[in-house]
Amino acid sequence: MKRHIKYITGMAVAASLLAAGCKKEFFNRPPEAGVTVGNYYQTTSQVQAATNGLYGSPWFGWNNKVGWSITELSSGNAFTYSSDVNAFFNWSAPNGNPEILAAWDSPFTVVAQCNALINNMPGTISGVPQPTVNNALGEAHLMRGVAYFYLVRVFGNVPIVENPLNDIANFQTVPTNPIADVYTLIVKDLKFAEANCSVGTANTGHGDSGSASAMLAKVYLYMQDYVNAQKEAEKVINSGEFSLLPVYENLFQTAFNNNKESILAMQWIYNGGYDYGNSIQASFAYNSTITGTGDGYAEIGPTIDLQNAFKAEGSDTIRRHSTIMIPGSHYPDLDAASGGYTFPLNGSAQNENAAAKKYVVGTPADNGGKSAAQASGNNTYIQRYSDVLLIDAEAILGQSAGVTPGTGIPLTASTSNAEALANFNAVRLRVGVPAVTSFTYQQLMLERRLEFALEQDYWFDLCRLDGFQPAGSATNPTHHPIAIGVISQQERGTYSGAANSNPPPVIYSSKLTPTDANFFFPVPVTESSIDPNLVKAPVAYTFKN
């Protein structure tokens, strides 16, 4: 709490610098003569630039390790022996784990920057078109809502900070607020963004009105408000702004940043140094031959369970090839100058006889020079259009199943609704998987797993299998019998040897069963030791309007 309060109070005092700047040296340099909150936003370009920083560096702490540690290791998509993150695999990360702190600090830093804009940018600026001002404020509300969506799904009850000036005097006693209140804030923020952001500009790398509608659809889905989830999803679908990229593997190549399928993404630059580039390749790539920059640590291996999930849908070779490397797989987009890269027959990251491919983009030469050590220039998706199609399909299924909030959709529930089928099948047909004439909820969740594997999403899908339960935390857990049943059946073991070994390798099987308490992560001890209220019962938040 101390760190994010420091950020947000500092921004409230010097918002003219922090809201417009994207570089840390800009944060630290003394104000230029005559620059104040009242006179900084004078031109259209200054207002437009004010939101640049909301999509990059503040997200680095989340994107660097903890984002994929929580979503891929905890969910059973990936395995690791790496001591800095392996506790996430069995849900044992303590409150002193540095990555737990990153999961807290990074989104709250985004909140801080958004609050600086929301509270300090004038609503009307002489000489600047009003739609430009409205759009900047809309983007700030959009990204604050997104940041809180991450926070509430990881920690449950968290503090709502709309105006940091209100907390200056009591930052050591700020309470958390209930999950339900956090979702109320998220919906309010996204509705503001939907009404005020520009239309049709997501291809610039900034969120727009369609981005807000898409995020609203996802938030409503989590809240089991299936009627509004469908309404918002259809709004995006009918707008025609977004579409599926024809070639799935292009989604994860740097040259296709901000493509027609990209609804919202973290924006990275390769030449800004550590904190400004996408560091996922450094952790995921199997070796330095792939990266050409000395990193490539194979820090995760795709689990046997994820590999089996792809095998279960036998025709799903396009997504599998673009997501995980298996022995003998060839990638012409990696190490292209040498004819491409072939994953060795004895290749094995973390004893899984496979390696990660998604978000692995290759050498600087493979990317037009736009990659460096631990700093690639490819975006990290927050949401893609295929997600909206599957949200619409799920919202229709949820309504037909007749479930009430707090009760999960039965895995056997099914639908043959024409609209749901059209969207579900569109995602499958893009990757060469046959269309179906009906699907169950279990099949839909499998489709989501294969479509978004290694994209920081699957754990959150598992967490919502038992429905929206807006009261809970690491110390007051909600109940997850369906999710626990699914997770406990996952094969989380390793192989005894390489795929081409003789005799053939066997599986050292491992099955793990989480408890209800494992579905939220603990508040970082560095925060709770300063503010003990963070681990006490939440306090209802009072909204001003």
N, C-alpha and C positions, 0 to 999 in steps of 0.2 A: 504493500500500500504506500509506503514511504516514497518508493521510486516513482510510482505513477502520479502520486499527489505532487511530487516535486516537478514532474513534467507539466502537469496541468496548471499548477499555480504559476509556474514560470511562463507558460504560454499566455495565461490570462494577463500577466504584467507586460509581456513583450510580444504580443500576438502578431504584430506587424512583421516581425522577423520570422517567427517560427511557422506561422501558417503558410507563408509564401516560400520558405526555403526547403530544399530537399537534401542539403548536405550538412554534415555535422559541424564542419568548420564554420558554416554560416550560423549555426546555432550558437557557437562560442564567441564569434567576433563581436566587438562592441558596436552598438547602434551607430549608424551614420548620422551626421548632424541633421537635425530637423525632422528625422523620421519618427513618427508617433503613430499610435493606433488610429488617431483621428485623421491623419493625412496620408497614410501609406497607399490605400486603395484609391488611386486617382485615375487609372486608365483601364481600358478593357483588357489589355494584355496582363496587367498586374492581377486583376481579378481572376482571369482564366488560369494563370500560373499558380494561384494560391492553393489549388487542390492537387497539384502534381505529387506532392509528398505523401498523399494519403494511400498511394498504391504500391509504394516501394519499400524503402529502408525500414520504416516502423514494423513491417511484417517480417523482417529478417529473422528475428528470434524465434518466431513460430515456424517459419519455413525451413530454417536451417536443420533442425533435428526433431524438435518435439512434435511438430505437426504430424510427420509420418511415423514417429515413435508411438504416439497415442493411437492413430487411426489404422496403421498397418500392423504393428507388432501386437497391440492389444487385441485387435480383431481376428488374428490368426492368418492374416495374409502374408506375413513375413516373420522371419526368425533371425536372431542374432546372438552371438556370444559377446558382443562388444559391451564392456563393463559400464560405459556411460549411459547406455539406453536399454540394456537387456532387462531391467526391472519392469519395463512397460509390457514385456511379453507375458508375464504372469501377474500383472496388476499389483506389483509390490513396490512401486516407486514411492519413496518416503517424501515427507514434506520438505526435506532438506535437499532433495535432488535438484541440481542446477537447471535441468530441463523443465521441471515443474515450475520453477520461477520464470523461465522463459515463456511458458504457456500462459502465465499471468501477465508478465510485463509487456510482452509484445502487443497483444490486443489492447491493453490499457494505454499503451503509447499511441495507438491509432485513435482511441477514444480521446486522448489528450489533444491530438492535433485537430480532430474534428471539433472538439469543444472550443478550441481557440478561434476557429473560423465562425462557428455558430454564435458565439458570444461577443465577438469583437468586430466582425465585418458589418458595416452599416447595411441596413435593409435597402436603402436607396443611396446611390452614389452619383453625384453630379457628373455628367459627361460619359457615364457608362450605361449602356442599354440595360433596362430593368431585367429582361430575360437572362442576361449574362450574370447579373448578381443573383437572381433566383436560382440559376443552375449551380453556381458555386455553393450556395447554401444547401441546395438539394443534394449535391455530391457529399457534402460533409455529413448530412443526416443519413445518407445511404451507407457510407462507410462506418459510421458509428453503429448503425444497426447491424451491419455485418460483423463488426468486432464483438459486439455483445452476443451475437448468435454463436460465435465460437466460444466465448467465455461461459455462457450459460450451459452449453452442452458439455463442457469439460468439468466445470466446478459446481454447477447447480446454482445455489444462491450466491450472488455477487453484488458488490456495491453499485448502485446506479449513480453516476456522476454526470449531471447535465450542465452544471455551472460550478467550476472548481472554487470560485470565490466563496461559495457557501460552506466549503469544508476547510478553509485555511485555519480557522481557529480551533477546529476539533478533528484534525486529520488522524489523530491517534485513537479516536473513539468512533470512527465511522462504522456503522453496521452494514451487514449484507442485507439485501432485499430479496424477497421471495422470487422463485422461478417465474411464477405467474406475472409478477410485476415487471420482471426483465423482459418477458415476451410482450407485454403491453407496450413497453418502450420501443422494442424492436419494430413492432407493427406501426406505431406512431411515426417512427423515423422513416420507415420504408414508404409509408403513405405520403409523407411530406416529399420525399424524393421523387416518388411517382408523379406527383402533381407539379413539381418545380423543375426537375431536370429536363434537359433538352431531349428531343426525340431523334432517334436514328444516328446517334454519335458514338455508340459503343466501340466501333472499329478504330476509334482514336486512342483506345486504351483507358479512357475515362468511363465510369459508369453513367448510364443515362436512364431515362424514364422506363424503358423496356427492361433494363437491368434490375430496377427496383421492383417491377411487376414480377419478374422471374424469382427474385429472392422472396418476395411476399408469398408466392405460390409455395415455395419450399417451407417457409416458416409456418404457413397455415397447415401444410401437410403434417409437420411435426406436432402441431396443436390439434390434429385430427379434426380440423375444420375443413372437411372435404369439399363442401360447397364452395367456399371462397378459394380453396386451393385450385379447384377446377376452373373457377371464374378467372383467376389471375393467370393460370397456365394458358387458357384459351385466348386470353388477351394478347399474350406474347406470341402464341402460335399464329393467330389471325393477323397480327401486325405485319408479318412477312419480313421483319427486320433480320431475323436470324434463320439459319438453316443448317442442316447437317453438312459437314465437310465430306465430299465424296470419298476421299481416301483417309481411312482412320489413322494411319501412321503419320500423316502430315500434321495431325493435331499437336504432335509433340516434337516438331522440328522448328527451330528458331525462325526460319524463313516464313513460317505461317503464324507468327504472333498476331493476335487481334484479328483472327479470321472470322468468317461469318457465323461460326458456331460458338465463338467466345462471347459469353454474356458479361462476365466480370472476371478479371484476373489480376494477380499481383504482377507488377511490371518491374523487370530487372534490367540493369545495364552491366555490361561485362567489364567496362573500363573505369568504374567508380571505386574499385577497391572492395575489400571485405565489408560486408553489411549492405552492399548495393547490388551484388550479383546473385544469381540463383546458384546456391551451393549444393543442391540436391545431387547433381551429377557426381560431385566429389565423393559423396557417401555411397551412391548406388552403383556407379560404374565398376565393372569387374576388375579392370586394371588400368595402368597409365597408358598403355598402347591405345586404348579407346579415347582417353581424354587428351593425350598429347601435352599435358601440362603438369605431370608429376603426381597428380592425385588419381583417384579411382580406387577406393578402399574396400569395395564389396562389403559394406557394413551390414547389409541385409541380404538374406537369401529368400526367394519366394518359397513359402511353405509347401510341403507335399499336399496339404489340403487345397491350397489355391491351384496347384498344378492339376490335381484331380478334378477340381471344379471345371477347368477348361477342357479336360479330357471327357468329362461327362457330356458336354455339348460338343460332340466329335467334330462338327464342321466349323467350330469357332477358332480356326487357325489364324485368321487375320488379327483378331484382338490379342490372342495369345502371343503371336510373334512380336507384336508391338508393345507388349506389356512385360513379358519375361523371356529370357534367353534360355533355351535348352540346348544340350550338346548337338553340334552340327548346324545350328541356325546361322544363316548368313545375313549380314546387314550391309548393303552397299552404301548406306548413308554414313557409316562409321569408318574412319580411316580410309576414306575414299581414294586418296592418293596412292594407296597400296592395293587397290582393288576391292576394298571392303573388309569387314571384320567377320570372321567365323568363330563362333563360340566353341572352344575346344571340346573334344569328345570326353575328356576327363575334367572338364570345367565344373566347378562347384563353389558357389559362394555360401559360406556358413554351413557346409555339409548338406546342402539341399539339392545338389546336382542341377542347379539352375542359377540364374542371376537376373537382376532387374534390368529391363530395357527402357521402360517408360521414364521420361525426363532425362535420359542419357542421350546427349546430342552430339558427342564426338569432339574432335580436335578443333582448334581455331580455324584450320583450313576447311573443315567440313561445314563451318558456320559463317563463312565470309569474314573471318577474323573476329567474330563476335562471341568469343569465349575466352576465359582465362582460368588460372588456377582458382578453384572454389568460387568462381564467379562467371557462370554462363549467362547468356543474354536471353534465354528462353523464359517465357512467362510461366507462372504457376496458376492453374485454373482455380477460381473460386466457384464458378458455375459454368456449365456448358449447355447448349440447346438440347442435347439428348436427355439431360436431366429434366428439362421442362416436359418433354414428351412422356417420359416415364412417370413424372409427377401427375400429369393429367390422367394417365392410365390408372395409376394407383388411387387417385381421388375418386374416379368412377367406380373402381372395385370397392373402395371403402364405403361408398354410399350404398352400393348394392348389398354389401355384407351386413349392413344395419348395425354396425358396432357403435358403441358410445365412447366418448373420450375417457381414457384411462383403462380401456380394454383393447388389447391388440387384435388386429384382424387375424382370424384363424388362418394358419398356413395353407389349409385346404380350400379356403374360399376361392371361388373362381368367377370369371366373367367372360362372356362372348360379345359384349357390347361393341358395336361397330367402331365407334370413336376410339375406345380404349385399345382395340385390336390394331387399328390403323397406326396409332402412335407407338405401341409396343413393337409391332412388326417393322416399322420404319427403322428403328434402332437396330434390329436384327438383320434386316435385309442389307443395310449399309455395309455390314461386315460379312456378307455371304452366308448368314445363318437362315435356314428356312423359316417362312412365316408359319404361324399357328392359327388355329380356328378358335381357340380359347386358351386362357392361361390361369394358373392359380397364383395366390399370393406368394407362395414359396418360389414359383418360377420367376415371378417378378423380382423378388429379392435376389435371386441368383443372377438375373439379367443385370441388375444394378451392380452386383459384385464384379461381374466380368467386364462391364462397361467402364467402371470407375476404379478398378483395382490400382493401387499405388497412387491414387489421386486424393488421398486424405479425406475419405468419405465413409468407408465401410463400417468403421467402429460406430459412427453416429447412426448408421442404419440399424445395426444390431441393438443399440441402446433404445431405439424407439419401437422395437418389435412388440413390446408390451403396452404400447399406448402412451398418451400424454399424461404424465403424472407430475403436475406442477407444484410439488412440495417434496423437497428432498435435498440431501447433500451427502458428503462423504461420511458424516457422522449420523445422518438421519436418512438412511437409504430408502429408495423406492424399490418396488418389487419387479423382478425380471425373470419369471419362470420360463417364458418362451425363449428369450435370448440365452438364458443359461442352458436350456436344453439343446439349442443349436450349437453353441460354443463347445459344450462338453463332448460333442461328437466329432470335433475337428481333429484331424491328424496333424499334430504339432511336433512330430518327431524329426529325426534326421536319418540320412543314409549311412550305411557302414563303409561305403567306398564310392569311387567314381562310377558313373553309368557304364563305362566300358571295361570295368574291372572283371577279373575272372578268378573265382566264381562271381556271378552277378551280385550286386549289392543287395542287402536286406535293409528293411526299415527298423530303426530303433524307435519303436512307437512311443508316443507320449500324448496323453489326453489330459487336459486341464479343465477344471470346473471353477468358474468365478463365483463369488458370493454377491448378494445384492449390494454390499458396500463397495464393490469394485467398479461400479458403473459411474461413479464420480471420483475425481482426483482431489487430493488434499490441498488446502490453501498453503502456499509456500510459508515455511516457518519464519523466514525473514520478514514477512508481512504480518503474520499473526502475532509474532513476538512484540512488534511495535503497536499493533492494534488488535488486542485480544477479542474485540467484538466480531472480528472476521470469522471466528470459529464458534460463535454463540448463535442462538436462534435468530433468524432473520426478522427484520422489522418492516412492516408494510410501508411502501413508498407513497408519498403524497405527490401526485401529479398536479401541476398548476392548471392544466386544462385538458 
